[in-house]
Amino acid sequence: MIQGSSDSLAKAEAKAESVIGSFASVLNALSAFWLSIVAIVILYDVVGREMFDTPFYGTNEIVSNSVLSILMLQLPLSILERRSLRTTIVFDNVGLRGKSYIDAISYMLAGLLFLAIAVGSWPNMIEGWEILEQEGSGIIEIPVYPIRTLVVVVSIISVIVCTLLTYHALVRPEDFNTSDMADPAE
């Protein structure tokens, strides 16, 4: 009976990891596409301004609103793949169980941070939708409420990712054995 329940738990874990990983990958691909569009808008603005004296109005608003959105879309996959910066002075000098505790605490704190961002951004998101908040100089106005919604939604997704990684750090610390991982600096 216990073997059957542990098998079903392992299957549920694998399914949850797969769904979360796929969703994080889609968000990351969306951010790459968005970044490409922003680069094209900037190029169009610079070329239009310098060669034809016709700038692309709204470039500043588009870029300033896109930076936060692109960052937020990239966060879940970055966290899931454990590509965040870390100080290794203590981490490299503890055993596997110590590393798992450090990871669990780190992911728990990150999850709490993202939860605070989601909760703190909620009222501004609601107000943005109620007044259909816009940003711009008058020539072009960019809606801000979708960006506020994106911050809340991706923060909640990041809480889920951090919860999954906290669970893994405590239950399966061998998954966090960094000696098997390639050094990102290489």
GROMACS elastic network, one bead per residue, 0.5 to 0.9 nm:
[ bonds ]
;  ai    aj funct       b0    kb
    1     4     6  0.52206   500
    1     5     6  0.63700   500
    1     6     6  0.87197   500
    2     5     6  0.51674   500
    2     6     6  0.61290   500
    2     7     6  0.85556   500
    3     6     6  0.51686   500
    3     7     6  0.61546   500
    3     8     6  0.86958   500
    4     7     6  0.51016   500
    4     8     6  0.62623   500
    4     9     6  0.85874   500
    5     8     6  0.50923   500
    5     9     6  0.60669   500
    5    10     6  0.85415   500
    6    10     6  0.60609   500
    6    11     6  0.85677   500
    7    10     6  0.50403   500
    7    11     6  0.62052   500
    7    12     6  0.86038   500
    8    11     6  0.50076   500
    8    12     6  0.61088   500
    8    13     6  0.85333   500
    9    12     6  0.50239   500
    9    13     6  0.60810   500
    9    14     6  0.85447   500
   10    13     6  0.50276   500
   10    14     6  0.61210   500
   10    15     6  0.85770   500
   11    14     6  0.50590   500
   11    15     6  0.61110   500
   11    16     6  0.85768   500
   12    15     6  0.50757   500
   12    16     6  0.61017   500
   12    17     6  0.85224   500
   13    16     6  0.51347   500
   13    17     6  0.60708   500
   13    18     6  0.84866   500
   14    17     6  0.51034   500
   14    18     6  0.60509   500
   14    19     6  0.86395   500
   15    18     6  0.50394   500
   15    19     6  0.61702   500
   15    20     6  0.85628   500
   16    19     6  0.52145   500
   16    20     6  0.60635   500
   16    21     6  0.83367   500
   16   164     6  0.87269   500
   17    20     6  0.52129   500
   17    21     6  0.58073   500
   17    22     6  0.83609   500
   17   161     6  0.89750   500
   17   164     6  0.78563   500
   18    21     6  0.51044   500
   18    22     6  0.59675   500
   18    23     6  0.84772   500
   19    22     6  0.51938   500
   19    23     6  0.61041   500
   19    24     6  0.85378   500
   20    23     6  0.51620   500
   20    24     6  0.60609   500
   20    25     6  0.85381   500
   20    76     6  0.89004   500
   20    80     6  0.87675   500
   20   157     6  0.84909   500
   20   160     6  0.82885   500
   20   161     6  0.71979   500
   21    24     6  0.51120   500
   21    25     6  0.61117   500
   21    26     6  0.86538   500
   21    76     6  0.86478   500
   21    77     6  0.71514   500
   21    80     6  0.73764   500
   21   161     6  0.87638   500
   22    25     6  0.50502   500
   22    26     6  0.62405   500
   22    27     6  0.87051   500
   23    26     6  0.50906   500
   23    27     6  0.62901   500
   23    28     6  0.86421   500
   23    76     6  0.88384   500
   23    77     6  0.86605   500
   24    27     6  0.50916   500
   24    28     6  0.61758   500
   24    29     6  0.86683   500
   24    73     6  0.80731   500
   24    74     6  0.78804   500
   24    75     6  0.83413   500
   24    76     6  0.54911   500
   24    78     6  0.86400   500
   24    80     6  0.80338   500
   24   157     6  0.84314   500
   24   161     6  0.89008   500
   25    29     6  0.61452   500
   25    30     6  0.85311   500
   25    74     6  0.86176   500
   25    76     6  0.83848   500
   25    77     6  0.61648   500
   26    29     6  0.50711   500
   26    30     6  0.61273   500
   26    31     6  0.86206   500
   27    30     6  0.50134   500
   27    31     6  0.62435   500
   27    32     6  0.87521   500
   27    72     6  0.89653   500
   27    73     6  0.52685   500
   27    74     6  0.66769   500
   27    75     6  0.89011   500
   27    76     6  0.79713   500
   27    77     6  0.79426   500
   27   154     6  0.89704   500
   28    31     6  0.50325   500
   28    32     6  0.63259   500
   28    33     6  0.87448   500
   28    70     6  0.84373   500
   28    73     6  0.57340   500
   28    75     6  0.80401   500
   28    76     6  0.80453   500
   28    77     6  0.66472   500
   28    78     6  0.87270   500
   29    32     6  0.50401   500
   29    33     6  0.62709   500
   29    34     6  0.85600   500
   29    73     6  0.86350   500
   29    74     6  0.84364   500
   30    33     6  0.51130   500
   30    34     6  0.60760   500
   30    35     6  0.85225   500
   30    70     6  0.83444   500
   30    73     6  0.73709   500
   30    74     6  0.87588   500
   31    35     6  0.59869   500
   31    36     6  0.85389   500
   31    69     6  0.77479   500
   31    71     6  0.77156   500
   31    72     6  0.85076   500
   31    73     6  0.56133   500
   31    74     6  0.63877   500
   32    35     6  0.50471   500
   32    36     6  0.62360   500
   32    37     6  0.87359   500
   32    70     6  0.77448   500
   32    74     6  0.85364   500
   33    36     6  0.50988   500
   33    37     6  0.63643   500
   33    38     6  0.87501   500
   34    37     6  0.50987   500
   34    38     6  0.62572   500
   34    39     6  0.86710   500
   34    66     6  0.78123   500
   34    69     6  0.88765   500
   34    70     6  0.69856   500
   35    38     6  0.50273   500
   35    39     6  0.61695   500
   35    40     6  0.86463   500
   35    66     6  0.79312   500
   35    67     6  0.84708   500
   35    70     6  0.68468   500
   36    39     6  0.50558   500
   36    40     6  0.62518   500
   36    41     6  0.86609   500
   37    40     6  0.50692   500
   37    41     6  0.61878   500
   37    42     6  0.86588   500
   38    41     6  0.50165   500
   38    42     6  0.61807   500
   38    43     6  0.85623   500
   38    59     6  0.85676   500
   38    62     6  0.75202   500
   38    63     6  0.64511   500
   38    66     6  0.75224   500
   39    42     6  0.51230   500
   39    43     6  0.61083   500
   39    44     6  0.85189   500
   39    63     6  0.89481   500
   40    43     6  0.50153   500
   40    44     6  0.59795   500
   40    45     6  0.84556   500
   41    44     6  0.50618   500
   41    45     6  0.60730   500
   41    46     6  0.86435   500
   41    56     6  0.76173   500
   41    59     6  0.67469   500
   41    62     6  0.85184   500
   41    63     6  0.85617   500
   42    45     6  0.50264   500
   42    46     6  0.61491   500
   42    47     6  0.85486   500
   42    56     6  0.83180   500
   42    59     6  0.66700   500
   42    60     6  0.88987   500
   42    63     6  0.80939   500
   43    46     6  0.51914   500
   43    47     6  0.60279   500
   43    48     6  0.82272   500
   44    47     6  0.52896   500
   44    48     6  0.57343   500
   44    49     6  0.82321   500
   44    55     6  0.78632   500
   44    56     6  0.68511   500
   45    48     6  0.51181   500
   45    49     6  0.58212   500
   45    50     6  0.84516   500
   45    54     6  0.78918   500
   45    57     6  0.78414   500
   45    59     6  0.69469   500
   46    49     6  0.51155   500
   46    50     6  0.60143   500
   46    51     6  0.82576   500
   46    55     6  0.70130   500
   46    56     6  0.82075   500
   47    50     6  0.52950   500
   47    51     6  0.56238   500
   47    52     6  0.73896   500
   47    53     6  0.86517   500
   47    54     6  0.86667   500
   47    55     6  0.79603   500
   48    51     6  0.55829   500
   48    52     6  0.51069   500
   48    53     6  0.59781   500
   48    54     6  0.50191   500
   48    55     6  0.50733   500
   48    56     6  0.69282   500
   49    52     6  0.59250   500
   49    56     6  0.75729   500
   50    53     6  0.57632   500
   50    54     6  0.79625   500
   50    55     6  0.81291   500
   51    54     6  0.80826   500
   52    55     6  0.80783   500
   54    57     6  0.86091   500
   55    58     6  0.89865   500
   55    59     6  0.85237   500
   56    59     6  0.60806   500
   57    60     6  0.80013   500
   57    61     6  0.88654   500
   57   139     6  0.70561   500
   57   140     6  0.67635   500
   58    61     6  0.52353   500
   58    62     6  0.60833   500
   58    63     6  0.85440   500
   58   136     6  0.73007   500
   58   137     6  0.80724   500
   58   139     6  0.74393   500
   58   140     6  0.55378   500
   58   141     6  0.74092   500
   58   142     6  0.80079   500
   59    62     6  0.51046   500
   59    63     6  0.60017   500
   59    64     6  0.84122   500
   60    63     6  0.52938   500
   60    64     6  0.59740   500
   60    65     6  0.84930   500
   60   136     6  0.87224   500
   61    64     6  0.52429   500
   61    65     6  0.60904   500
   61    66     6  0.83617   500
   61   135     6  0.70715   500
   61   136     6  0.61569   500
   61   137     6  0.85166   500
   61   140     6  0.83602   500
   61   141     6  0.77333   500
   61   142     6  0.66726   500
   62    65     6  0.54264   500
   62    66     6  0.59593   500
   62    67     6  0.87610   500
   62   142     6  0.70407   500
   63    67     6  0.62203   500
   64    67     6  0.57027   500
   64    68     6  0.76129   500
   65    68     6  0.62477   500
   65    69     6  0.68408   500
   65   135     6  0.89612   500
   65   142     6  0.82718   500
   65   144     6  0.75464   500
   65   147     6  0.72398   500
   66    69     6  0.50436   500
   66    70     6  0.59370   500
   66    71     6  0.84608   500
   66   147     6  0.82388   500
   67    70     6  0.53324   500
   67    71     6  0.62364   500
   67    72     6  0.86710   500
   68    71     6  0.51461   500
   68    72     6  0.61109   500
   68    73     6  0.86104   500
   68   147     6  0.80664   500
   68   151     6  0.81776   500
   69    72     6  0.51514   500
   69    73     6  0.61503   500
   69    74     6  0.87038   500
   69   147     6  0.63721   500
   69   148     6  0.89022   500
   69   150     6  0.69086   500
   69   151     6  0.72028   500
   70    73     6  0.51752   500
   70    74     6  0.63482   500
   70    75     6  0.88570   500
   71    74     6  0.52782   500
   71    75     6  0.63616   500
   72    75     6  0.53031   500
   72    76     6  0.77770   500
   72   150     6  0.76865   500
   72   151     6  0.65427   500
   72   154     6  0.62934   500
   72   155     6  0.77134   500
   73    76     6  0.69596   500
   73    77     6  0.83451   500
   73   150     6  0.82261   500
   73   151     6  0.87287   500
   73   154     6  0.67292   500
   74    77     6  0.60190   500
   74    78     6  0.62607   500
   74    79     6  0.87984   500
   75    78     6  0.50508   500
   75    79     6  0.60147   500
   75    80     6  0.84264   500
   75   154     6  0.80918   500
   75   155     6  0.88498   500
   75   158     6  0.71818   500
   76    79     6  0.52391   500
   76    80     6  0.59927   500
   76    81     6  0.85625   500
   76   154     6  0.75130   500
   76   155     6  0.85679   500
   76   157     6  0.68678   500
   76   158     6  0.52413   500
   76   159     6  0.88614   500
   76   161     6  0.65503   500
   76   162     6  0.86243   500
   77    81     6  0.59547   500
   77    82     6  0.82995   500
   77    83     6  0.86102   500
   77   158     6  0.88672   500
   77   161     6  0.85610   500
   78    81     6  0.53400   500
   78    82     6  0.61088   500
   78    83     6  0.53050   500
   78    84     6  0.66909   500
   79    83     6  0.61750   500
   79    84     6  0.64187   500
   79   107     6  0.87784   500
   79   158     6  0.78031   500
   79   161     6  0.72612   500
   79   162     6  0.74097   500
   79   165     6  0.86769   500
   80    83     6  0.78124   500
   80   158     6  0.87912   500
   80   161     6  0.62365   500
   80   162     6  0.76409   500
   80   164     6  0.86425   500
   80   165     6  0.72272   500
   81    84     6  0.84477   500
   82    85     6  0.86101   500
   83    86     6  0.89577   500
   83   184     6  0.80258   500
   86    91     6  0.87815   500
   87    90     6  0.76325   500
   87    91     6  0.74065   500
   88    92     6  0.54312   500
   88    93     6  0.81757   500
   89    92     6  0.59977   500
   89    93     6  0.69700   500
   90    93     6  0.53592   500
   90    94     6  0.67241   500
   91    94     6  0.57850   500
   91    95     6  0.84238   500
   91    98     6  0.78244   500
   91    99     6  0.60239   500
   91   102     6  0.73970   500
   92    95     6  0.80570   500
   92    99     6  0.80880   500
   93    98     6  0.89752   500
   93    99     6  0.89060   500
   94    97     6  0.78631   500
   94    98     6  0.53956   500
   94    99     6  0.62463   500
   95    98     6  0.52022   500
   95    99     6  0.61654   500
   95   100     6  0.86295   500
   96    99     6  0.51115   500
   96   100     6  0.62042   500
   96   101     6  0.87696   500
   96   173     6  0.67324   500
   96   174     6  0.72370   500
   96   176     6  0.81551   500
   96   177     6  0.69276   500
   97   100     6  0.50056   500
   97   101     6  0.63270   500
   97   102     6  0.87235   500
   97   169     6  0.88252   500
   97   170     6  0.83885   500
   97   173     6  0.66288   500
   97   174     6  0.87320   500
   98   101     6  0.51187   500
   98   102     6  0.62407   500
   98   103     6  0.85661   500
   99   102     6  0.50555   500
   99   103     6  0.60460   500
   99   104     6  0.84496   500
   99   169     6  0.83044   500
   99   173     6  0.78516   500
   99   176     6  0.78567   500
   99   177     6  0.82518   500
  100   103     6  0.50305   500
  100   104     6  0.59707   500
  100   105     6  0.85482   500
  100   166     6  0.87171   500
  100   168     6  0.85076   500
  100   170     6  0.60685   500
  100   171     6  0.88621   500
  100   172     6  0.83808   500
  100   173     6  0.52513   500
  100   174     6  0.83458   500
  100   176     6  0.69204   500
  100   177     6  0.86712   500
  101   105     6  0.60831   500
  101   106     6  0.84281   500
  101   166     6  0.89154   500
  101   169     6  0.69054   500
  101   170     6  0.68009   500
  101   173     6  0.86326   500
  102   105     6  0.52380   500
  102   106     6  0.60639   500
  102   107     6  0.86013   500
  102   169     6  0.85701   500
  103   106     6  0.50090   500
  103   107     6  0.60456   500
  103   108     6  0.83604   500
  103   165     6  0.81641   500
  103   166     6  0.70674   500
  103   169     6  0.60908   500
  103   170     6  0.85298   500
  103   176     6  0.82493   500
  104   107     6  0.52506   500
  104   108     6  0.59444   500
  104   109     6  0.85253   500
  104   162     6  0.88629   500
  104   163     6  0.89655   500
  104   165     6  0.72266   500
  104   167     6  0.73956   500
  104   168     6  0.80902   500
  104   169     6  0.53072   500
  104   170     6  0.63971   500
  105   108     6  0.50220   500
  105   109     6  0.60875   500
  105   110     6  0.85072   500
  105   166     6  0.74356   500
  106   109     6  0.52270   500
  106   110     6  0.61365   500
  106   111     6  0.85455   500
  106   162     6  0.88771   500
  106   166     6  0.81665   500
  107   111     6  0.59508   500
  107   112     6  0.85029   500
  107   159     6  0.89915   500
  107   161     6  0.87599   500
  107   162     6  0.51125   500
  107   163     6  0.71136   500
  107   164     6  0.88788   500
  107   165     6  0.65282   500
  107   166     6  0.55305   500
  107   169     6  0.88027   500
  108   111     6  0.50282   500
  108   112     6  0.62244   500
  108   113     6  0.86276   500
  108   159     6  0.87366   500
  108   162     6  0.64775   500
  108   163     6  0.68104   500
  108   165     6  0.85836   500
  108   166     6  0.61423   500
  109   112     6  0.50255   500
  109   113     6  0.61541   500
  109   114     6  0.86836   500
  109   162     6  0.86652   500
  110   114     6  0.62287   500
  110   115     6  0.84953   500
  110   158     6  0.84803   500
  110   159     6  0.76776   500
  110   162     6  0.66934   500
  111   114     6  0.51576   500
  111   115     6  0.60598   500
  111   116     6  0.85673   500
  111   155     6  0.86675   500
  111   156     6  0.87819   500
  111   158     6  0.68070   500
  111   160     6  0.76167   500
  111   161     6  0.79754   500
  111   162     6  0.51412   500
  111   163     6  0.66280   500
  111   166     6  0.89775   500
  112   116     6  0.61001   500
  112   117     6  0.85805   500
  112   159     6  0.72585   500
  112   162     6  0.88642   500
  113   116     6  0.50711   500
  113   117     6  0.62436   500
  113   118     6  0.86879   500
  113   155     6  0.88101   500
  113   159     6  0.83806   500
  114   118     6  0.61272   500
  114   119     6  0.85460   500
  114   152     6  0.88374   500
  114   154     6  0.87194   500
  114   155     6  0.50354   500
  114   156     6  0.68494   500
  114   157     6  0.88088   500
  114   158     6  0.64641   500
  114   159     6  0.58244   500
  114   162     6  0.89800   500
  115   118     6  0.50733   500
  115   119     6  0.60900   500
  115   120     6  0.83319   500
  115   152     6  0.89151   500
  115   155     6  0.65683   500
  115   156     6  0.65264   500
  115   158     6  0.84033   500
  115   159     6  0.61844   500
  116   119     6  0.51316   500
  116   120     6  0.57397   500
  116   121     6  0.82379   500
  116   155     6  0.87024   500
  117   120     6  0.50849   500
  117   121     6  0.58229   500
  117   122     6  0.83936   500
  117   151     6  0.80020   500
  117   152     6  0.71953   500
  117   155     6  0.66013   500
  117   156     6  0.88105   500
  118   121     6  0.52177   500
  118   122     6  0.60543   500
  118   151     6  0.71052   500
  118   153     6  0.74150   500
  118   154     6  0.83472   500
  118   155     6  0.54708   500
  118   156     6  0.63543   500
  119   122     6  0.52786   500
  119   123     6  0.79026   500
  119   152     6  0.76719   500
  120   123     6  0.69247   500
  120   124     6  0.79658   500
  120   152     6  0.87692   500
  121   124     6  0.54261   500
  121   125     6  0.61266   500
  121   126     6  0.87512   500
  121   148     6  0.71649   500
  121   149     6  0.84766   500
  121   151     6  0.74506   500
  121   152     6  0.62466   500
  122   125     6  0.50805   500
  122   126     6  0.62258   500
  122   127     6  0.86385   500
  122   148     6  0.82054   500
  122   149     6  0.81115   500
  122   152     6  0.65528   500
  123   126     6  0.51405   500
  123   127     6  0.61189   500
  123   128     6  0.84488   500
  124   127     6  0.50551   500
  124   128     6  0.59032   500
  124   129     6  0.86097   500
  124   145     6  0.85031   500
  124   148     6  0.72115   500
  125   129     6  0.63214   500
  125   130     6  0.86611   500
  125   144     6  0.89412   500
  125   145     6  0.60942   500
  125   146     6  0.82152   500
  125   147     6  0.85094   500
  125   148     6  0.50744   500
  125   149     6  0.57609   500
  125   151     6  0.87772   500
  125   152     6  0.77699   500
  126   129     6  0.52496   500
  126   130     6  0.62142   500
  126   131     6  0.88029   500
  126   145     6  0.81756   500
  126   148     6  0.87082   500
  126   149     6  0.84541   500
  127   131     6  0.61989   500
  127   132     6  0.80281   500
  127   133     6  0.79764   500
  127   145     6  0.83273   500
  128   131     6  0.54721   500
  128   132     6  0.54017   500
  128   134     6  0.83767   500
  128   143     6  0.88910   500
  128   144     6  0.70217   500
  128   146     6  0.84486   500
  128   148     6  0.74889   500
  128   149     6  0.88866   500
  129   133     6  0.67668   500
  129   144     6  0.87869   500
  129   145     6  0.55546   500
  129   146     6  0.81529   500
  129   149     6  0.88254   500
  130   133     6  0.79113   500
  130   145     6  0.89925   500
  131   134     6  0.86910   500
  131   145     6  0.88958   500
  132   143     6  0.70168   500
  132   144     6  0.77664   500
  132   145     6  0.64817   500
  133   142     6  0.85589   500
  133   143     6  0.59427   500
  133   144     6  0.55864   500
  133   145     6  0.58866   500
  134   141     6  0.57652   500
  134   142     6  0.53570   500
  134   144     6  0.53797   500
  134   145     6  0.76438   500
  135   138     6  0.86545   500
  135   140     6  0.84118   500
  135   141     6  0.52734   500
  135   142     6  0.51799   500
  135   143     6  0.63322   500
  135   144     6  0.64308   500
  136   139     6  0.73360   500
  136   140     6  0.58006   500
  136   142     6  0.61045   500
  136   143     6  0.88186   500
  137   140     6  0.63632   500
  137   141     6  0.67074   500
  138   141     6  0.61868   500
  143   146     6  0.67832   500
  143   147     6  0.79192   500
  144   147     6  0.53447   500
  144   148     6  0.64222   500
  144   149     6  0.88179   500
  145   149     6  0.61605   500
  145   150     6  0.85721   500
  146   150     6  0.60988   500
  146   151     6  0.86925   500
  147   151     6  0.63113   500
  147   152     6  0.88236   500
  148   151     6  0.51938   500
  148   152     6  0.65370   500
  148   153     6  0.88120   500
  149   152     6  0.52132   500
  149   153     6  0.61225   500
  149   154     6  0.84860   500
  150   153     6  0.51570   500
  150   154     6  0.58651   500
  150   155     6  0.81754   500
  151   154     6  0.54490   500
  151   155     6  0.59268   500
  151   156     6  0.86174   500
  152   155     6  0.51546   500
  152   156     6  0.63101   500
  152   157     6  0.87675   500
  153   156     6  0.51879   500
  153   157     6  0.63163   500
  153   158     6  0.86525   500
  154   158     6  0.60004   500
  154   159     6  0.85268   500
  155   159     6  0.62396   500
  155   160     6  0.87669   500
  156   159     6  0.50030   500
  156   160     6  0.64689   500
  156   161     6  0.87757   500
  157   160     6  0.50931   500
  157   161     6  0.62953   500
  157   162     6  0.86664   500
  158   162     6  0.60284   500
  158   163     6  0.84096   500
  159   162     6  0.51096   500
  159   163     6  0.60520   500
  159   164     6  0.86132   500
  160   163     6  0.50335   500
  160   164     6  0.62168   500
  160   165     6  0.86884   500
  161   164     6  0.51188   500
  161   165     6  0.62639   500
  161   166     6  0.86033   500
  162   165     6  0.50597   500
  162   166     6  0.60043   500
  162   167     6  0.85220   500
  163   166     6  0.50582   500
  163   167     6  0.61968   500
  163   168     6  0.86448   500
  164   167     6  0.51553   500
  164   168     6  0.62635   500
  164   169     6  0.86774   500
  165   169     6  0.60024   500
  165   170     6  0.85971   500
  166   169     6  0.51092   500
  166   170     6  0.63544   500
  166   171     6  0.85777   500
  167   170     6  0.53381   500
  167   171     6  0.59120   500
  167   172     6  0.78457   500
  168   171     6  0.51705   500
  168   172     6  0.50300   500
  168   173     6  0.65040   500
  168   174     6  0.89299   500
  168   175     6  0.72397   500
  168   176     6  0.80859   500
  169   172     6  0.57636   500
  169   174     6  0.81791   500
  169   175     6  0.74747   500
  169   176     6  0.66580   500
  170   173     6  0.59715   500
  171   174     6  0.89036   500
  172   175     6  0.57704   500
  172   176     6  0.77443   500
  173   176     6  0.53486   500
  173   177     6  0.70430   500
  174   177     6  0.52745   500
  174   178     6  0.89958   500
  175   178     6  0.84254   500
  176   179     6  0.88144   500
  176   180     6  0.89350   500
  176   181     6  0.89586   500
  177   180     6  0.62259   500
  177   181     6  0.75231   500
  178   181     6  0.50510   500
  178   182     6  0.80588   500
  178   183     6  0.88319   500
  179   182     6  0.78692   500
  179   183     6  0.89486   500
  181   184     6  0.87700   500
  182   185     6  0.85998   500
  182   186     6  0.75944   500
  183   186     6  0.55666   500
